Amino acid sequence: MTVPGGADQIALLSGNDIYLMNMDGSGLVQVRSENSPKSNLQWISGNRLVYISRNCAFLLDAETKQTQRLSCFDDAELLEGFSVSPDGKLVAISIQKTLNILPFDLDVLKSYNTRFNFLESGENCYYNQYSFREVLWPKDEGSSQLAAHVIDTRLVNSDQIFLLSADLENCKNVELSRLDTIPGVRIEFDRDSTKRLGSFDWDGKNLFLLNDSLRNDGFGNLYLYNSETRESVEFNPINGECCYRDARFSPDGKYILFAFQRFDRSDISLYYIPITGIQNGETFIPIALPSRFFATPREKPQPALRPVQ
């Protein structure tokens, strides 16, 4: 059976709860109800989900619905990113604006409670030349690139995505090299926006999805950027209207998932649509969700797509 986009399940947030559902919205189930903000949802092998909450990284088994704590850090050290590499061997941890890349070893990670533990590890790649918020990995295991959300104080629009080249085998001697800056000067955000980056995603190759922030703490116009051609386009799929957030590429890069909220309304819908359909001007139907599933107009769904198991 063909699975559109190569994904078979969605993990997402509503309020401070994690939900799982099928691609059409069926099978919706709440799996975490502890009341604290969550972020950085990411599927990894073994039907498991990684996420951040209360300055800790957690691992959720989607089959048993059981959660285990991976690492908890001192409250004075803000944990903003925890991203496992596609092969499951490494993890990129953004803490207190530094980036640390080290083996994804569950037993070792549980013993860490400060970023200084990373510095004591002989296997850690430590970077601090930029103010890191989160990092995404490339799809190709042979690629040396990373996409990092950073705070770049040299630009008025301080949130930027840096496309970076990393030599992880020789990181003690070779710093990260910046290949591109997004939005940089190539994407002109809406003049009514806060000029801040609302959210972003990377297909792991050359395409980026990102939105500016026009309303309700992160909804704005959606943009598509190609790092090979250095070209960008405003990419509002629903009748050319605003506003969007948390757009995600499907595992095969042929579909996108996003949250949509019309500029003159407060309700939020989720769409999963083919990129070719956008270019052909098709009309799209949102994923079926319970009424008022997103209770407030400022919800941050932050969905994660599970590759077909």
C-alpha positions in Angstrom: 0.0 0.0 0.0 1.3 3.4 -0.9 1.7 5.8 2.1 1.5 9.4 1.0 4.7 11.2 2.0 6.2 8.1 3.6 4.6 8.9 7.0 2.0 6.8 8.9 1.5 8.7 12.1 1.5 12.3 13.6 2.6 13.3 17.0 1.5 16.8 18.0 0.8 19.1 20.9 -2.5 20.6 22.1 -2.2 22.7 25.3 0.6 21.0 27.1 -0.5 17.5 26.1 1.0 15.1 23.5 -1.3 13.3 21.1 -0.8 10.6 18.5 -3.0 10.1 15.5 -3.2 8.6 12.0 -2.5 10.7 9.0 -6.3 11.3 8.5 -6.9 12.3 12.1 -8.3 8.9 13.1 -7.0 7.0 16.1 -6.5 10.2 18.1 -5.1 9.4 21.6 -3.6 11.5 24.3 -0.4 10.0 25.7 1.0 12.7 28.1 -1.1 14.9 30.3 1.5 16.3 32.8 0.9 20.1 32.7 4.1 21.7 31.4 5.1 23.2 28.0 6.7 20.8 25.6 8.7 21.2 22.4 11.2 19.5 20.0 9.0 16.5 19.2 11.0 14.0 17.1 10.4 10.4 16.1 13.3 8.1 16.3 13.7 4.4 15.6 11.8 1.8 17.6 8.5 3.7 17.5 9.8 6.2 20.1 9.3 9.9 20.4 11.9 12.4 21.9 10.7 15.7 23.4 11.7 18.5 25.8 9.8 19.5 28.9 10.8 21.2 32.2 14.4 21.6 31.0 14.7 17.9 30.5 14.7 15.6 27.5 12.3 12.6 27.6 11.8 9.5 25.6 8.3 8.2 25.0 7.5 4.6 23.8 4.5 5.1 21.5 3.5 1.4 21.9 3.4 1.2 25.7 2.8 5.0 26.2 5.6 4.9 28.9 8.0 7.8 29.3 11.6 7.8 30.6 13.7 10.8 31.4 16.9 11.1 29.3 18.6 14.1 30.8 17.6 17.0 33.1 19.7 20.1 33.4 20.2 22.9 35.9 17.5 25.5 35.7 20.2 28.1 35.0 21.1 26.3 31.7 18.3 26.6 29.2 17.8 23.5 27.1 16.4 24.5 23.7 17.3 21.7 21.3 17.6 17.9 21.6 17.9 16.3 18.1 18.9 12.7 17.4 20.7 11.9 14.1 18.8 9.8 11.5 21.0 6.8 12.2 20.4 7.1 15.9 24.1 7.3 16.7 24.5 11.0 17.7 22.5 13.7 19.5 22.8 17.4 19.0 22.0 19.2 22.3 21.5 23.0 22.3 21.9 24.3 25.9 22.6 27.8 27.2 23.2 28.8 23.5 26.0 26.3 23.0 25.9 23.2 20.7 27.1 19.8 21.9 27.2 16.8 19.6 27.9 13.5 21.3 26.9 9.8 21.1 23.2 9.0 21.8 23.9 6.7 24.7 20.9 6.5 27.0 22.8 5.3 30.1 25.4 8.1 29.7 22.9 10.8 29.0 21.0 10.0 32.2 24.1 10.9 34.2 24.3 14.4 32.8 22.8 17.4 34.6 24.9 20.3 33.4 26.4 21.3 30.1 29.8 21.1 31.7 29.4 17.3 31.8 29.7 17.5 28.0 33.0 19.3 28.2 34.3 16.5 30.4 33.4 13.9 27.7 36.2 13.0 25.2 33.5 12.3 22.6 31.8 15.6 22.6 31.9 18.2 19.8 31.5 21.6 21.4 30.6 24.7 19.5 30.0 28.2 20.9 30.7 30.6 18.0 27.0 31.2 17.5 24.0 31.4 19.9 22.3 28.1 19.1 18.6 27.4 19.7 18.1 24.1 17.9 19.7 22.0 15.2 18.4 19.7 12.4 20.3 16.9 10.8 20.7 16.1 7.1 18.9 13.2 5.5 22.0 11.8 3.8 24.3 10.1 6.4 27.3 11.1 4.2 26.4 14.8 4.4 28.5 17.2 6.6 25.7 19.8 6.8 23.6 20.9 9.7 20.8 23.5 9.8 20.8 25.5 13.0 18.3 28.0 14.4 20.5 30.7 16.0 20.2 34.2 17.5 22.2 36.5 15.2 22.5 39.9 16.9 24.1 41.5 13.8 20.8 41.6 12.0 17.6 43.4 13.1 15.7 40.1 12.4 17.8 38.3 15.0 16.4 34.8 14.5 18.2 33.2 11.6 18.8 29.7 10.2 22.4 29.0 9.5 23.2 26.2 7.0 26.5 24.9 8.4 29.3 22.5 7.3 30.6 20.4 10.2 33.6 18.1 10.4 32.5 16.0 13.3 35.5 13.6 13.0 37.9 16.5 13.6 35.7 18.9 15.6 38.4 19.7 18.1 40.4 21.4 15.4 37.8 22.5 12.8 35.0 25.0 13.6 31.7 25.1 11.9 31.6 26.8 8.6 28.6 28.9 7.6 27.3 28.1 4.0 24.1 30.2 4.0 21.9 32.5 6.2 18.1 32.3 6.1 16.1 34.4 5.8 19.1 36.7 5.7 18.6 39.3 3.0 17.0 37.0 0.5 13.6 36.8 2.1 11.7 40.0 2.9 9.2 39.2 5.7 5.9 40.9 5.7 6.2 44.6 6.8 3.5 44.1 9.4 5.3 41.1 11.0 7.5 41.2 14.1 10.4 40.4 11.7 10.9 37.3 13.8 11.2 33.7 12.7 8.0 31.9 13.7 9.1 28.3 12.9 11.2 26.4 10.3 11.9 23.0 8.9 14.5 21.5 6.5 14.1 18.6 4.1 17.7 17.6 5.0 18.9 18.6 1.5 18.3 22.0 0.0 14.7 23.1 0.8 13.6 25.1 3.8 10.1 26.0 5.1 9.8 29.0 7.4 7.3 31.5 8.5 7.4 35.0 9.8 5.4 36.0 12.9 2.3 38.2 12.2 -0.1 37.1 14.9 -0.9 34.9 17.9 2.7 34.2 18.9 4.1 32.7 15.7 1.5 32.5 12.9 2.5 34.2 9.7 3.2 33.9 6.0 4.9 30.7 4.8 8.0 30.8 2.7 9.9 28.1 0.7 13.7 28.6 0.2 16.1 26.7 -1.9 19.7 26.8 -0.7 21.1 25.6 -4.0 19.5 28.2 -6.2 19.3 30.9 -3.4 15.7 31.5 -4.5 12.7 32.0 -2.2 8.9 32.2 -2.7 6.0 33.1 -0.5 4.3 29.8 -0.2 0.8 30.3 1.3 -1.0 27.1 0.2 -4.6 27.8 1.4 -5.9 30.2 -1.3 -2.9 32.3 -0.9 -4.1 33.5 2.5 -2.2 33.9 5.8 -1.4 32.5 8.4 0.7 29.4 9.1 3.1 27.9 11.6 5.0 24.6 12.3 5.3 23.5 8.6 7.0 20.1 8.3 8.3 18.2 5.3 7.2 14.6 5.0 9.9 11.9 5.2 10.2 11.7 1.4 10.0 15.5 1.0 6.9 15.3 -1.3 4.3 16.5 1.2 4.1 19.1 3.8 2.1 19.3 7.1 1.3 22.6 8.7 -1.1 24.5 11.0 -3.3 27.1 9.4 -5.2 30.0 11.0 -7.0 32.5 8.9 -6.0 36.1 9.6 -9.5 37.0 10.6 -10.2 34.0 12.7 -8.9 32.2 15.8 -9.5 28.5 15.1 -6.6 26.3 13.9 -6.6 23.6 11.3 -4.0 21.0 10.3 -3.3 20.2 6.6 -1.2 17.5 5.0 -0.9 18.2 1.3 1.4 17.3 -1.7 3.8 20.1 -2.7 2.9 19.5 -6.4 -0.8 20.2 -5.5 0.1 23.6 -4.3 1.9 24.4 -7.5 -1.2 23.2 -9.5 -3.6 25.3 -7.5 -5.6 22.5 -6.0 -8.1 22.9 -3.2 -7.3 21.2 0.1 -9.3 19.7 3.0 -8.0 19.9 6.6 -7.3 16.8 8.7 -10.4 15.8 10.6 -10.0 16.8 14.3 -12.5 17.2 17.2 -14.1 20.6 17.5 -12.0 23.0 19.5 -9.2 20.5 19.6 -6.9 23.5 19.8 -8.4 25.4 22.6 -6.7 28.8 22.2 -5.5 30.8 19.1 -1.9 30.7 20.4 -1.5 26.9 20.3 1.9 25.6 19.1 1.1 22.1 17.6 4.8 21.4 16.6 3.9 18.2 14.8 6.3 15.4 14.1 5.8 12.9 11.3 6.7 9.2 11.9 8.3 7.5 8.9 6.6 4.3 7.9 7.6 1.6 10.3 
